[in-house]
């Protein structure tokens, strides 16, 4: 009997359990993970450096209720977004991010990760065999289902776990927008990316937009590097 929030956290623990490096494990489990409303245009989102605690910055991951389609999709989205934390802000949906997905147990035989930037309908075949039993054993979240006036119906996922919303998908992961390897606006898009320094006690964070997914610059005010915040 798990709430949606508990379900997402349990999925992340299963995925991160495949990595036996303490520093990396702490990085991934330390990111703030929330089950939020969303805008209806995405299933999940990773904001680098958006959560501040104990004097440090970490990523904030949102799994969106407005993009929810099934329990197995929630599992895939949670690992998808956790892979963004592992791959880093310049990876987009490129090779490094796909490798991160595989390290966390998201992928499948014969395909390049089976973890696509435009969002996919996850099925059991998309998960590594060592974590699939744990995912299936969690069952569905027990605290209800989101409803936002969409037309459609919930139907069983064929051969899988959970229920699929037949009224449409939640849209692309925004991390692909304007980043090489992303598909939301086409590979190599020149869309400006938002970067932000963490700031300090003397000034607020400085925000800049540049057409680069590898912006290696330091703020002259706080002396700290800019972090990628999204497209």
C-alpha positions, 0 to 999 in steps of 0.5 A: 500500500504505497502513495504515489510519492512512496511509489516513485521513491521505491522505484528510485531506490531499486534503480540506484541499488544497481550502482555500487559507488557511494558517491554516485548513490548519494548524488542520486538519492540526494536529489529532491524527488516529488510527485507534482501536478505538472502542466500536462505537456510532460511526464517528468522533469529534472531541474539541475541545481534547483533544490537548496539544502544544508548549504548545498544545491542538488537537482529537483525531479518532478514526476507529473500527475498530469502526464500519468498513464500507468504505474509502469510508466511512472516507474519508467519516468522516475528512472528516466529523470534519475538518469538525467541526474546521473548523466549531468546537465550537458547530456540531454538525451544523448549517448551519456544519458542513454548509458545512464539509463542502462546503468539504472536498469532502463532499457531493453534488448536490441534497441539503443536504450529503449528510453526515448526523448519524446516519451514512450509507453513503458512496458516490462521489457524496458526494465532490467531483469534484476529490478523488474520483479521488484517493480512488479511487486510494488503493485499500483499506488493505493492513494487514487488516480489523477483526473483532469477532465481528459476524455479517455479511459483506463485500460490494462497494459497488455502483458504488463503492470498497471493501467494505461490512459488511452486518451493520449500521452503526457508529452516529451521530456523537456530535457531534450529541448534545444540539446543535442540528442533531444527530439522535442525541437529536433537535434542540434536546435539553437534554442537558448538554454537557461543557466543559473549560478547558485548565488550567495548571501550577498546576491541572488542567483544570476540567470543567463540564456545561451545557445550551448549545452556545454556552457563552462562559465563562472559567475563573477559575483559569487565565483561559482559555476553556472548550472543548467536549468533547462531549455 
